[in-house]
């Protein structure tokens, strides 16, 4: 399984041109193993819509429900272990709680994370793809 950062999940689902061919290939190559999405990503997306920073052609609830029905997508819950891990990340990871939870999710599941976020890409304590 690989885990997608929120923006990668949105771009992949909506076939956004920001998602490069290399990243698209990584996702396609990992479909059979599962595409993990942290539950916090649902909240992040809902907040972006609430603040008018993102819009969909359907309600945010419908968009989330539709994208979560993809046969390879696995919604990963915020467990107590992930919650604790997010507060104990090595080397003072930056303070964005959503990023902390996504990184902690990847660490707890021991799965690579797919992201464009430079703060995460520069963090040496999480597996990354590519």
Secondary structure as the mmCIF struct_conf table of DSSP 4:
data_model
#
loop_
_struct_conf.conf_type_id
_struct_conf.id
_struct_conf.beg_label_comp_id
_struct_conf.beg_label_asym_id
_struct_conf.beg_label_seq_id
_struct_conf.end_label_comp_id
_struct_conf.end_label_asym_id
_struct_conf.end_label_seq_id
STRN STRN1 UNK A 2 UNK A 4
HELX_RH_AL_P HELX_RH_AL_P1 UNK A 6 UNK A 13
TURN_TY1_P TURN_TY1_P1 UNK A 14 UNK A 15
TURN_TY1_P TURN_TY1_P2 UNK A 17 UNK A 18
BEND BEND1 UNK A 19 UNK A 19
HELX_RH_AL_P HELX_RH_AL_P2 UNK A 21 UNK A 29
TURN_TY1_P TURN_TY1_P3 UNK A 30 UNK A 30
HELX_RH_3T_P HELX_RH_3T_P1 UNK A 31 UNK A 33
STRN STRN2 UNK A 35 UNK A 38
HELX_RH_AL_P HELX_RH_AL_P3 UNK A 39 UNK A 50
TURN_TY1_P TURN_TY1_P4 UNK A 51 UNK A 52
BEND BEND2 UNK A 53 UNK A 53
BEND BEND3 UNK A 57 UNK A 58
HELX_RH_AL_P HELX_RH_AL_P4 UNK A 60 UNK A 67
TURN_TY1_P TURN_TY1_P5 UNK A 68 UNK A 69
BEND BEND4 UNK A 70 UNK A 70
TURN_TY1_P TURN_TY1_P6 UNK A 71 UNK A 72
STRN STRN3 UNK A 73 UNK A 76
HELX_LH_PP_P HELX_LH_PP_P1 UNK A 77 UNK A 77
HELX_RH_AL_P HELX_RH_AL_P5 UNK A 80 UNK A 87
BEND BEND5 UNK A 88 UNK A 88
TURN_TY1_P TURN_TY1_P7 UNK A 90 UNK A 91
BEND BEND6 UNK A 95 UNK A 95
HELX_RH_AL_P HELX_RH_AL_P6 UNK A 97 UNK A 109
TURN_TY1_P TURN_TY1_P8 UNK A 110 UNK A 110
STRN STRN4 UNK A 112 UNK A 114
HELX_RH_AL_P HELX_RH_AL_P7 UNK A 118 UNK A 121
TURN_TY1_P TURN_TY1_P9 UNK A 122 UNK A 122
TURN_TY1_P TURN_TY1_P10 UNK A 124 UNK A 125
BEND BEND7 UNK A 126 UNK A 126
STRN STRN5 UNK A 128 UNK A 129
#
